[in-house]
Amino acid sequence: MDKRCYRKVNVLLRVVFPVFIMSLLGAGCASYTAQTQKVSQNWDMGNFQAAAIQITQEADKRGNSKDAIIWRLEQGAVLRAAERFEESNQAFDKAEELVNKYEEAAKMSVSREALATVTNLTTLPYEGFAYDKIMMNTYKALNYLQMGDSEKARVEFNRAFQRQDDAVHINTKRIEKAIEEGNKQNYNVDLAKVNRDGKFKSQFDNYYGDLDQFKAYAVYVNPLTVYLDGLYFMTHATGGSDLERSRKSFERVLGMIGENKYIRQDMETLQQVVNGKPISATTYVFFETGQSPEREQIRIDLPLFIITPGVPYVGAAFPKLKYRSDYISALNISYSGKTEAALLLSNMDAVVAREFKNELPTIITKTLIASAIKAGATYGAYAGATNGGRKNS
């Protein structure tokens, strides 16, 4: 690996690993937890080699199943922790191939999500969230750096950067497609009216009020990726445009996380590079701790009468984030008689929560439509049977 990119900076990176994330609506959470139990146990004990063997066996069983992406992401993250960088990237490559396939399919035809509104949302494949995709390419870049291939790392940093831009467009289209499908089914979803319903709002606020506890990063942006982008293009610059990109990335991450003395030092180093001075031998310390939130299933009563007259409240399954508190939250680093405390760079709980919160309108819309179709059919059948009974009396 190119020694130029190391320095005495120590940065606390909280909950980085996208490990053990549950599927969209919590479907299959119990079975997924059971299937990953041994992997999780070895992971918690720090036995990454055993965890890597187990997760690889499980991922290979899934092939191109609806949950294949999450298994490959898990596999890539665990293999990286086991320092099996080439195999890690092979797993991420398989995940990325499926991610790209789903994204292309969404551009060319009616989305699977729209079709699922008339059947069952739990049948949807795990297509990956923006934070999954961004971390996937970020980890691939780091793997390539640790294998000494800085050019392939450049490609992955560019892809991670592009995924952050693409996510805004992709996720804007999701709710548009959900509403469009509702219109096709003659269901006009007025989210503002739904959110004003007292019973729904009370339950919603009770379950999702914790989403506001985190510092609000820009949606679909991970400060870790932005920072590493700045670091890479400072230490591997091929010209002025790379150095300018580095400067913008450092400034951008400061805008997201607030003041950070280590990033200020990086910006001073960057100015030295701009002035033609070399970067001295340096070491960066990144502390990755904890695991990403799980998704558990909850029930909320939906006011279906808003879009389907005559149908009362109906309970529907919704996802909820469950955070993991069992992690080491602080790190002190001693060198040359000095001790420095690590500073927070990226809180993945906040990254996941920000995107989850942004997804909620889409989730509500799709769940309303799916519930209305099912409840409408059931209510219609019940009303028909009741009326028939009255006629016969």
C-alpha angles and dihedrals in degrees: 000000000000106000093208092082098064129098144148094275117126118195129183110226108190124207097345103155113093088213125147099005113166126230127269102280099016090262111162092008093139093049092043091051090050092048092052097039096104091044090050093049093052090044092053090050091050092246094138096162092059091043090051092053092049097045091047091054091049094045093050090054091059097059106172096340122144091267096043094110096057092047092052091047090051090047093051093049094048093045089051091053087051088054092242091134101167093050089045091057091047089057092046089049090057091049092048092050089057093043091054091047092055092046092051092046090053090056094050105042148010107304123253086235092060092049091048093059089077094049126020128326091207090068091067116113120242101256096175129255123249092261090053092052095044093049090045092061092038092056091045089055092050091047091053091049090052089050090051097249105126095167094059088045088057090055091052094048088052090051092049089050091050093048090058090055094043093051093068092057096040095051094043088059093051097070091041090056092046092052091044091054090049090054090051088055090047093250115132106200112205103186093184090058092046091051091052092058106110099218094046093045092050093053093041093052091046093054101035104033090100091068089079094059095085132080106264108245116186109277115266092011126114115199090210093059093045091050094047088049089057093045094049096048091047094052097037100035117154094184148340095296091060091051091049090051089051091052093050092049093051091048091046094053091048087053089055103043103025129233116355121174094207094056089048087056089051090054090052089051090049091055089052089054090049087053090054099258121136124242112250121233104286143173127213119199118203118188113205113189139169132003135275122266121277123228116235128184124249135173125239126179110238121209095230092169087077091070101017113043113219096024114107131209113314125195114237135182118252132177122246129188117244112197125213116229099181102100139105105258103188139049132185120195123202124199134155091000093307130108124207128187119226116246126216113262105165131005106201090195087064093044092051094041093051093054092041090054090049090051095052096088089055092046092049092048095049093044092049092052094045092047092046092053093049096040093044091055092046094045091047092051091047093048090048092051092047094049090047089053091052092051091054094050 
